[in-house]
Amino acid sequence: MRLRKKPWAEPLIKASSEFIVTKPEEYQSKWQTRFSKKAPIYIEIGMGKGRFIIEMAQKHPEKNFVGIELQTTITAIALKKQLGLRLPNLQLIRANGSGLNEYFAPAEVSGIYLNFSDPWPKKRQRKRRLTYRSFLKQYKEVMKPEGIIEFKTDNRGLFEYSLVSMNNFGMFFKEVYLDLHESLELGKENVMTEYEEKFSKKGQPIYKIEAGFTPRSIK
């Protein structure tokens, strides 16, 4: 998703340091200080307008959440929502998700969400995919041994690529859904993103993978 830059976006980000960080490397190993109480930290890479991460923070006050987004205007839209809610367990980052191991210390993160990431469909673009092995290496570094990556997409090609990439990396699969909304058990939580709602209404299947780096993660 790309939006035209809005003149109000950058000033809003600069004026809202209570809820947003633009130099996340300064908080490596110190993220708990950004929240009202110490709790497990879960991050979303590419949060878009923030619907998913905000709803997760509302539903789970016992956890702390961090939403990461590179694009300034989209980040500012998510920030506007947080400024209205002022959730004490939610922080935002305006930065590139490729620097994750510079932002978080080893085992500082309890879980990672990858929702409807850019599929980068051309073969020469595969290194940009958020499930490419260099990204998986970073996730493994910053996540606790029992941590889980939750990946959702509507793109069959990216889904198949991610399955292979994770398998080749030696990951353990907890759940694999070929059609999430059809196969989800009754009562099991599924917080949707803007994209997910849009695509599912059109009848497109939503693919999901839950995987970790150790056998402990799938118990």
Backbone as CSV, one residue per row, in Angstrom:
resi,resn,N_x,N_y,N_z,CA_x,CA_y,CA_z,C_x,C_y,C_z
1,MET,0.850,-1.195,0.000,0.000,0.000,0.000,0.883,1.242,0.000
2,ARG,0.665,2.137,-0.962,1.413,3.394,-1.003,0.434,4.554,-1.118
3,LEU,0.614,5.532,-0.246,-0.228,6.710,-0.264,0.630,7.931,-0.536
4,ARG,0.010,8.912,-1.150,0.714,10.171,-1.375,1.069,10.803,-0.031
5,LYS,2.269,11.340,0.057,2.717,11.941,1.307,1.801,13.092,1.712
6,LYS,1.441,13.099,2.985,0.603,14.161,3.528,1.477,15.119,4.343
7,PRO,1.295,16.419,4.170,2.159,17.378,4.865,2.054,17.323,6.377
8,TRP,0.950,16.798,6.910,0.768,16.750,8.352,1.421,15.530,9.001
9,ALA,1.796,14.538,8.169,2.241,13.254,8.710,3.548,13.362,9.509
10,GLU,4.577,13.945,8.898,5.878,14.036,9.575,5.807,14.874,10.849
11,PRO,5.167,16.059,10.846,5.049,16.823,12.100,4.312,16.060,13.203
12,LEU,3.293,15.300,12.823,2.548,14.518,13.821,3.452,13.469,14.459
13,ILE,4.238,12.801,13.642,5.159,11.789,14.162,6.174,12.420,15.106
14,LYS,6.730,13.557,14.701,7.730,14.232,15.538,7.148,14.711,16.860
15,ALA,5.858,15.041,16.866,5.220,15.578,18.074,4.654,14.495,18.985
16,SER,4.803,13.218,18.592,4.126,12.141,19.321,5.095,11.089,19.846
17,SER,6.208,11.529,20.384,7.259,10.605,20.806,6.834,9.679,21.952
18,GLU,5.712,9.978,22.596,5.222,9.095,23.660,4.792,7.746,23.105
19,PHE,4.337,7.750,21.851,3.785,6.528,21.275,4.522,6.012,20.041
20,ILE,5.456,6.790,19.511,6.144,6.353,18.298,7.638,6.597,18.390
21,VAL,8.388,5.678,17.798,9.850,5.733,17.806,10.340,5.778,16.371
22,THR,11.266,6.671,16.070,11.843,6.750,14.734,13.309,6.300,14.718
23,LYS,13.883,6.098,15.880,15.245,5.543,15.993,15.190,4.328,16.913
24,PRO,14.620,3.235,16.419,14.379,2.070,17.277,15.639,1.417,17.816
25,GLU,16.770,1.602,17.145,18.017,1.014,17.631,18.398,1.541,19.020
26,GLU,17.875,2.718,19.370,18.173,3.288,20.692,17.469,2.532,21.819
27,TYR,16.484,1.711,21.463,15.732,0.987,22.499,16.029,-0.513,22.512
28,GLN,17.038,-0.921,21.792,17.398,-2.333,21.801,17.667,-2.786,23.238
29,SER,16.971,-3.826,23.651,17.009,-4.400,25.015,16.302,-3.523,26.058
30,LYS,15.702,-2.400,25.618,15.053,-1.475,26.552,13.576,-1.240,26.237
31,TRP,12.985,-2.103,25.420,11.622,-1.833,24.975,10.594,-1.850,26.097
32,GLN,10.851,-2.603,27.134,9.883,-2.635,28.246,9.702,-1.267,28.879
33,THR,10.697,-0.395,28.753,10.578,0.950,29.332,9.571,1.812,28.576
34,ARG,9.185,1.403,27.387,8.229,2.163,26.582,6.776,1.869,26.956
35,PHE,6.571,0.863,27.785,5.216,0.439,28.135,4.898,0.722,29.601
36,SER,3.609,0.734,29.917,3.195,1.032,31.292,3.537,-0.098,32.256
37,LYS,3.643,-1.331,31.729,4.037,-2.465,32.574,4.815,-3.474,31.753
38,LYS,5.620,-4.271,32.422,6.419,-5.283,31.748,5.536,-6.452,31.331
39,ALA,5.658,-6.885,30.068,4.853,-7.977,29.534,5.537,-8.508,28.273
40,PRO,5.174,-9.713,27.828,5.748,-10.237,26.582,5.486,-9.299,25.404
41,ILE,6.481,-9.170,24.534,6.400,-8.234,23.419,6.135,-8.978,22.109
42,TYR,5.133,-8.509,21.373,4.780,-9.071,20.076,4.853,-7.964,19.036
43,ILE,5.436,-8.257,17.890,5.628,-7.209,16.887,4.965,-7.581,15.563
44,GLU,4.484,-6.570,14.854,3.960,-6.749,13.509,4.856,-5.967,12.555
45,ILE,5.377,-6.652,11.548,6.226,-6.003,10.556,5.370,-5.646,9.349
46,GLY,5.264,-4.366,9.077,4.383,-3.882,8.017,2.956,-3.767,8.520
47,MET,2.742,-2.881,9.484,1.434,-2.799,10.151,0.377,-2.086,9.322
48,GLY,0.796,-1.412,8.226,-0.178,-0.666,7.439,-0.831,0.426,8.278
49,LYS,-2.152,0.545,8.179,-2.878,1.586,8.905,-3.164,1.208,10.354
50,GLY,-2.678,0.056,10.787,-2.697,-0.270,12.204,-3.887,-1.037,12.732
51,ARG,-4.824,-1.419,11.874,-6.032,-2.087,12.376,-5.705,-3.341,13.192
52,PHE,-4.861,-4.206,12.654,-4.561,-5.479,13.314,-3.873,-5.274,14.662
53,ILE,-2.794,-4.517,14.674,-1.997,-4.385,15.901,-2.770,-3.633,16.979
54,ILE,-3.609,-2.685,16.587,-4.426,-1.954,17.552,-5.474,-2.871,18.170
55,GLU,-6.135,-3.669,17.342,-7.146,-4.589,17.885,-6.508,-5.648,18.779
56,MET,-5.325,-6.108,18.422,-4.624,-7.079,19.268,-4.294,-6.466,20.625
57,ALA,-3.855,-5.229,20.613,-3.533,-4.553,21.873,-4.780,-4.352,22.733
58,GLN,-5.906,-4.085,22.098,-7.161,-3.927,22.833,-7.630,-5.251,23.433
59,LYS,-7.471,-6.321,22.686,-7.944,-7.632,23.129,-7.023,-8.274,24.166
60,HIS,-5.749,-7.872,24.160,-4.765,-8.538,25.017,-3.971,-7.527,25.852
61,PRO,-4.607,-6.966,26.871,-3.893,-6.007,27.718,-2.749,-6.637,28.507
62,GLU,-2.717,-7.976,28.540,-1.652,-8.683,29.266,-0.382,-8.815,28.425
63,LYS,-0.411,-8.311,27.192,0.743,-8.366,26.296,1.101,-6.963,25.827
64,ASN,2.339,-6.776,25.424,2.778,-5.524,24.818,2.983,-5.729,23.317
65,PHE,2.648,-4.702,22.528,2.690,-4.823,21.072,3.476,-3.668,20.450
66,VAL,4.175,-3.994,19.363,4.926,-2.992,18.601,4.568,-3.155,17.130
67,GLY,4.098,-2.071,16.498,3.805,-2.078,15.074,4.889,-1.352,14.311
68,ILE,5.422,-1.988,13.274,6.512,-1.408,12.480,6.016,-1.114,11.069
69,GLU,6.296,0.097,10.602,5.893,0.492,9.245,6.909,1.490,8.713
70,LEU,7.268,1.354,7.449,8.270,2.237,6.850,7.668,3.518,6.300
71,GLN,6.511,3.431,5.659,5.949,4.588,4.965,5.375,5.623,5.942
72,THR,5.782,6.857,5.770,5.462,7.918,6.726,3.968,8.176,6.848
73,THR,3.272,8.344,5.725,1.852,8.685,5.794,1.032,7.559,6.417
74,ILE,1.317,6.322,6.027,0.579,5.193,6.590,0.852,5.068,8.085
75,THR,2.114,5.247,8.468,2.458,5.230,9.893,1.679,6.291,10.655
76,ALA,1.577,7.471,10.074,0.874,8.574,10.730,-0.618,8.288,10.874
77,ILE,-1.203,7.579,9.923,-2.617,7.201,10.025,-2.816,6.254,11.217
78,ALA,-1.924,5.285,11.354,-1.990,4.377,12.505,-1.769,5.147,13.802
79,LEU,-0.844,6.087,13.769,-0.545,6.893,14.954,-1.757,7.714,15.387
80,LYS,-2.480,8.277,14.427,-3.692,9.037,14.754,-4.673,8.184,15.554
81,LYS,-4.824,6.934,15.147,-5.724,6.026,15.861,-5.235,5.789,17.283
82,GLN,-3.939,5.576,17.432,-3.386,5.336,18.768,-3.479,6.579,19.648
83,LEU,-3.340,7.749,19.063,-3.461,8.975,19.845,-4.885,9.147,20.377
84,GLY,-5.859,8.634,19.633,-7.237,8.673,20.110,-7.507,7.658,21.209
85,LEU,-6.817,6.524,21.137,-7.047,5.445,22.103,-6.088,5.477,23.282
86,ARG,-4.836,5.852,23.012,-3.771,5.920,24.022,-3.642,4.578,24.762
87,LEU,-3.508,3.531,23.990,-3.353,2.197,24.574,-1.979,2.093,25.236
88,PRO,-1.936,1.719,26.504,-0.656,1.696,27.219,0.256,0.537,26.821
89,ASN,-0.283,-0.425,26.088,0.503,-1.601,25.686,0.814,-1.619,24.191
90,LEU,0.801,-0.434,23.569,1.086,-0.351,22.130,2.086,0.762,21.833
91,GLN,3.128,0.396,21.088,4.101,1.357,20.588,4.253,1.166,19.086
92,LEU,4.587,2.239,18.392,4.769,2.196,16.953,6.206,2.546,16.591
93,ILE,6.654,1.981,15.476,7.985,2.289,14.948,7.842,2.716,13.494
94,ARG,8.429,3.861,13.146,8.523,4.253,11.737,9.959,3.939,11.314
95,ALA,10.140,2.789,10.660,11.470,2.360,10.236,11.336,1.156,9.318
96,ASN,12.442,0.778,8.712,12.467,-0.374,7.828,12.536,-1.668,8.641
97,GLY,11.635,-2.599,8.352,11.607,-3.854,9.089,12.811,-4.743,8.870
98,SER,13.668,-4.405,7.910,14.836,-5.243,7.632,15.931,-5.104,8.684
99,GLY,15.799,-4.130,9.581,16.821,-3.936,10.612,16.430,-4.492,11.965
100,LEU,15.639,-5.542,11.966,15.031,-6.035,13.206,16.056,-6.375,14.284
101,ASN,17.159,-7.011,13.910,18.134,-7.406,14.926,18.973,-6.234,15.428
102,GLU,18.771,-5.062,14.826,19.380,-3.849,15.364,18.425,-3.144,16.322
103,TYR,17.144,-3.449,16.206,16.129,-2.795,17.033,15.843,-3.575,18.316
104,PHE,15.963,-4.904,18.235,15.621,-5.751,19.369,16.802,-6.642,19.747
105,ALA,16.949,-6.865,21.034,18.021,-7.724,21.533,17.646,-9.193,21.348
106,PRO,18.604,-10.104,21.422,18.282,-11.535,21.334,17.225,-11.940,22.355
107,ALA,16.227,-12.668,21.900,15.147,-13.198,22.749,14.323,-12.103,23.437
108,GLU,14.290,-10.902,22.871,13.500,-9.817,23.458,12.034,-9.884,23.007
109,VAL,11.782,-10.607,21.930,10.454,-10.660,21.320,9.812,-12.024,21.557
110,SER,8.506,-12.030,21.847,7.793,-13.285,22.098,7.077,-13.831,20.873
111,GLY,6.790,-12.978,19.894,6.109,-13.435,18.689,6.143,-12.374,17.615
112,ILE,5.987,-12.814,16.346,6.057,-11.915,15.200,4.876,-12.164,14.276
113,TYR,4.261,-11.077,13.795,3.160,-11.156,12.843,3.607,-10.586,11.496
114,LEU,3.377,-11.348,10.440,3.623,-10.907,9.072,2.291,-10.991,8.333
115,ASN,1.664,-9.870,8.138,0.319,-9.839,7.553,0.313,-9.199,6.179
116,PHE,-0.006,-9.991,5.158,-0.213,-9.495,3.801,0.968,-8.656,3.321
117,SER,2.145,-9.244,3.509,3.388,-8.597,3.083,3.447,-8.499,1.565
118,ASP,4.217,-7.559,1.060,4.426,-7.414,-0.372,4.996,-8.729,-0.916
119,PRO,4.364,-9.344,-1.924,4.842,-10.641,-2.418,6.133,-10.575,-3.232
120,TRP,6.517,-9.403,-3.712,7.708,-9.265,-4.551,7.779,-10.447,-5.524
121,PRO,6.899,-10.509,-6.508,6.709,-11.715,-7.315,7.858,-12.101,-8.250
122,LYS,8.676,-11.150,-8.652,9.762,-11.473,-9.575,10.886,-12.218,-8.853
123,LYS,11.473,-13.182,-9.559,12.515,-14.020,-8.950,13.665,-13.178,-8.420
124,ARG,14.030,-12.136,-9.133,15.143,-11.297,-8.699,14.812,-10.472,-7.447
125,GLN,13.522,-10.452,-7.061,13.094,-9.696,-5.881,12.976,-10.563,-4.630
126,ARG,13.263,-11.864,-4.739,12.963,-12.782,-3.639,13.653,-12.405,-2.328
127,LYS,14.804,-11.753,-2.404,15.516,-11.382,-1.178,14.762,-10.321,-0.374
128,ARG,13.770,-9.676,-1.017,12.969,-8.664,-0.322,11.771,-9.267,0.411
129,ARG,11.433,-10.511,0.089,10.289,-11.154,0.729,10.578,-11.359,2.216
130,LEU,9.583,-11.071,3.053,9.799,-11.117,4.505,9.947,-12.526,5.047
131,THR,9.815,-13.527,4.174,10.084,-14.902,4.593,11.335,-15.452,3.900
132,TYR,12.119,-14.590,3.299,13.418,-14.995,2.744,14.343,-15.360,3.902
133,ARG,15.305,-16.207,3.652,16.125,-16.767,4.738,16.856,-15.713,5.573
134,SER,17.256,-14.590,4.965,17.946,-13.552,5.747,17.012,-12.924,6.776
135,PHE,15.717,-12.803,6.425,14.738,-12.296,7.385,14.469,-13.345,8.457
136,LEU,14.332,-14.597,8.061,14.092,-15.658,9.038,15.231,-15.720,10.059
137,LYS,16.445,-15.503,9.591,17.603,-15.484,10.495,17.455,-14.394,11.555
138,GLN,16.998,-13.218,11.131,16.792,-12.126,12.086,15.684,-12.465,13.085
139,TYR,14.584,-13.044,12.579,13.488,-13.402,13.477,13.967,-14.383,14.553
140,LYS,14.760,-15.340,14.124,15.274,-16.334,15.072,16.147,-15.676,16.140
141,GLU,16.903,-14.676,15.736,17.797,-13.991,16.676,17.022,-13.234,17.746
142,VAL,15.954,-12.556,17.351,15.279,-11.667,18.310,14.164,-12.357,19.091
143,MET,13.698,-13.536,18.618,12.567,-14.196,19.266,13.009,-15.188,20.339
144,LYS,12.175,-15.332,21.341,12.384,-16.348,22.359,12.268,-17.730,21.713
145,PRO,12.914,-18.758,22.298,12.891,-20.101,21.687,11.489,-20.643,21.451
146,GLU,10.539,-20.269,22.292,9.164,-20.760,22.144,8.298,-19.843,21.286
147,GLY,8.897,-18.799,20.720,8.140,-17.811,19.948,7.597,-18.367,18.647
148,ILE,6.515,-17.763,18.180,5.828,-18.189,16.963,5.762,-17.032,15.964
149,ILE,5.988,-17.341,14.696,5.716,-16.409,13.603,4.347,-16.741,13.036
150,GLU,3.475,-15.745,12.939,2.176,-15.926,12.301,2.181,-15.134,10.994
151,PHE,2.016,-15.864,9.906,2.106,-15.291,8.566,0.775,-15.473,7.854
152,LYS,0.224,-14.388,7.309,-1.026,-14.466,6.540,-0.861,-13.753,5.204
153,THR,-1.485,-14.332,4.175,-1.436,-13.728,2.850,-2.604,-14.224,2.010
154,ASP,-2.928,-13.463,0.982,-3.903,-13.919,-0.010,-3.187,-14.398,-1.265
155,ASN,-1.871,-14.288,-1.281,-1.071,-14.582,-2.469,-0.563,-16.026,-2.425
156,ARG,-1.098,-16.862,-3.296,-0.739,-18.287,-3.286,0.759,-18.497,-3.523
157,GLY,1.322,-17.734,-4.439,2.741,-17.877,-4.732,3.612,-17.571,-3.531
158,LEU,3.294,-16.484,-2.822,4.068,-16.125,-1.632,3.876,-17.154,-0.530
159,PHE,2.662,-17.667,-0.405,2.378,-18.704,0.582,3.233,-19.951,0.324
160,GLU,3.252,-20.420,-0.917,4.029,-21.608,-1.245,5.519,-21.361,-1.068
161,TYR,5.977,-20.195,-1.485,7.386,-19.838,-1.300,7.758,-19.840,0.186
162,SER,6.868,-19.266,1.010,7.146,-19.151,2.444,7.198,-20.512,3.120
163,LEU,6.314,-21.417,2.720,6.349,-22.785,3.253,7.697,-23.437,2.972
164,VAL,8.146,-23.321,1.737,9.427,-23.928,1.347,10.587,-23.255,2.072
165,SER,10.571,-21.928,2.117,11.643,-21.174,2.765,11.754,-21.528,4.246
166,MET,10.619,-21.571,4.931,10.614,-21.917,6.353,11.060,-23.363,6.574
167,ASN,10.602,-24.260,5.712,10.990,-25.665,5.837,12.493,-25.834,5.619
168,ASN,13.029,-25.173,4.610,14.458,-25.262,4.324,15.302,-24.646,5.437
169,PHE,14.720,-23.723,6.168,15.423,-23.092,7.280,15.384,-23.978,8.531
170,GLY,14.605,-25.055,8.468,14.522,-25.982,9.599,13.475,-25.600,10.625
171,MET,12.468,-24.827,10.208,11.439,-24.399,11.149,10.424,-25.511,11.404
172,PHE,9.669,-25.354,12.474,8.646,-26.309,12.877,7.272,-25.682,12.658
173,PHE,6.368,-26.422,12.036,5.058,-25.894,11.699,4.020,-26.308,12.741
174,LYS,3.331,-25.295,13.267,2.269,-25.537,14.234,0.920,-25.663,13.549
175,GLU,0.631,-24.741,12.618,-0.621,-24.746,11.861,-0.338,-24.263,10.440
176,VAL,-1.008,-24.883,9.473,-0.968,-24.420,8.083,-2.400,-24.434,7.562
177,TYR,-2.864,-23.268,7.120,-4.241,-23.138,6.624,-4.226,-22.792,5.138
178,LEU,-4.935,-23.592,4.343,-5.093,-23.298,2.918,-6.272,-22.372,2.662
179,ASP,-7.187,-22.306,3.614,-8.330,-21.392,3.541,-8.730,-21.093,4.982
180,LEU,-8.108,-20.084,5.536,-8.236,-19.794,6.964,-9.674,-19.650,7.414
181,HIS,-10.459,-18.885,6.692,-11.821,-18.591,7.134,-12.757,-19.793,7.022
182,GLU,-12.410,-20.733,6.148,-13.211,-21.941,6.018,-12.837,-22.983,7.057
183,SER,-11.566,-23.039,7.423,-11.087,-24.120,8.276,-10.857,-23.735,9.735
184,LEU,-10.990,-22.446,10.043,-10.746,-22.000,11.412,-11.763,-22.610,12.359
185,GLU,-11.273,-23.161,13.450,-12.162,-23.764,14.435,-13.079,-22.708,15.051
186,LEU,-14.293,-23.110,15.332,-15.273,-22.200,15.914,-14.764,-21.644,17.239
187,GLY,-14.787,-20.324,17.357,-14.366,-19.706,18.607,-12.890,-19.349,18.663
188,LYS,-12.084,-19.839,17.694,-10.665,-19.509,17.702,-10.469,-18.089,17.198
189,GLU,-9.644,-17.347,17.900,-9.466,-15.930,17.585,-8.811,-15.723,16.216
190,ASN,-9.336,-14.785,15.471,-8.703,-14.358,14.234,-8.953,-12.866,14.058
191,VAL,-7.958,-12.080,14.366,-8.047,-10.635,14.189,-7.671,-10.314,12.749
192,MET,-8.536,-9.627,12.045,-8.312,-9.357,10.628,-7.618,-8.022,10.381
193,THR,-6.907,-7.966,9.270,-6.349,-6.708,8.783,-7.330,-6.106,7.774
194,GLU,-7.044,-4.882,7.341,-7.876,-4.263,6.305,-7.879,-5.106,5.034
195,TYR,-6.694,-5.564,4.631,-6.582,-6.388,3.421,-7.353,-7.688,3.559
196,GLU,-7.228,-8.320,4.712,-7.890,-9.603,4.914,-9.401,-9.480,4.760
197,GLU,-9.971,-8.460,5.346,-11.412,-8.261,5.225,-11.802,-8.020,3.767
198,LYS,-11.041,-7.217,3.081,-11.316,-6.897,1.678,-11.268,-8.142,0.802
199,PHE,-10.201,-8.926,0.940,-10.028,-10.089,0.082,-11.010,-11.209,0.426
200,SER,-11.271,-11.418,1.709,-12.177,-12.495,2.108,-13.603,-12.210,1.652
201,LYS,-13.994,-10.932,1.620,-15.326,-10.570,1.139,-15.488,-10.884,-0.352
202,LYS,-14.384,-10.902,-1.061,-14.403,-11.234,-2.482,-14.354,-12.743,-2.705
203,GLY,-14.279,-13.501,-1.616,-14.246,-14.951,-1.728,-12.866,-15.532,-1.944
204,GLN,-11.823,-14.703,-1.804,-10.473,-15.200,-1.978,-10.028,-15.945,-0.722
205,PRO,-9.375,-17.103,-0.875,-8.879,-17.818,0.309,-7.746,-17.054,0.980
206,ILE,-7.721,-17.118,2.283,-6.645,-16.527,3.068,-5.762,-17.660,3.565
207,TYR,-4.476,-17.571,3.256,-3.520,-18.591,3.671,-2.827,-18.150,4.956
208,LYS,-2.562,-19.109,5.828,-1.900,-18.769,7.082,-0.914,-19.859,7.486
209,ILE,0.220,-19.428,8.026,1.230,-20.330,8.577,1.554,-19.872,9.993
210,GLU,1.602,-20.812,10.918,2.118,-20.569,12.263,3.325,-21.483,12.434
211,ALA,4.497,-20.910,12.660,5.714,-21.712,12.717,6.710,-21.112,13.702
212,GLY,7.594,-21.969,14.217,8.622,-21.530,15.149,9.953,-22.187,14.826
213,PHE,10.957,-21.839,15.602,12.312,-22.303,15.325,12.753,-23.474,16.191
214,THR,11.973,-23.836,17.188,12.309,-24.956,18.057,11.076,-25.797,18.290
215,PRO,11.237,-27.076,18.685,10.063,-27.900,19.000,9.207,-27.291,20.106
216,ARG,9.809,-26.517,20.978,9.060,-25.872,22.074,7.981,-24.947,21.542
217,SER,8.200,-24.394,20.351,7.277,-23.386,19.813,5.959,-23.979,19.343
218,ILE,5.903,-25.278,19.096,4.681,-25.852,18.537,3.894,-26.696,19.551
219,LYS,4.323,-26.677,20.782,3.605,-27.438,21.810,2.339,-26.716,22.237
